[in-house]
Amino acid sequence: MKLISKSLRSSAPAAVILIRLMTGGVFLAEGIKKFLFAEQWGSGRLARIGIPIPAFTGPFVGAVEVICGVLLIVGLLTRLGAIGLLIDILVAIATTKIPILIHRGFWAMEDPARTDFCMLLSLIFLLIAGGGAWSLDRKLSHKSG
């Protein structure tokens, strides 16, 4: 119980909500696209880049992005949501951006990778800072602490 209480604590300012809304909103939209346009963004895309069991991994990744994106938006279990999405974005970078870098160079990779690297840094920030003053984490940590 102490671990949960510690993970909810955040002394970060209310402005963290801007990072939560942006990062959570991007992942929420990406997760929804994996269900609505499975061939282009979900299981079809994962099959094309060589991810195993794409019929399972496509919806699984979509669910992680939707659930964790919503957690970030509302500031509930912010650090846990950030960890789930960090794994997601690191796999995305390793499977899609690093091959471009290796085969076509930095400038070919830079454009399609910008959002991924912004999301990566935003997630690291949220992992360190927590949900901030305007989060459900903050409200729950005050009740438990």
Secondary structure, DSSP 8 states (H G I E B T S, - for coil): -HHHHHHH-----TTHHHHHHHHHHHHHHHHHHHHHTHHHHSHHHHHHTT-SSHHHHHHHHHHHHHHHHHHHHHTSSHHHHHHHHHHHHHHHIIIIIHHHHHHH-HHHHHHHHHHHHHHHHHHHHHHHH-S-SSSHHHHHHHHH-
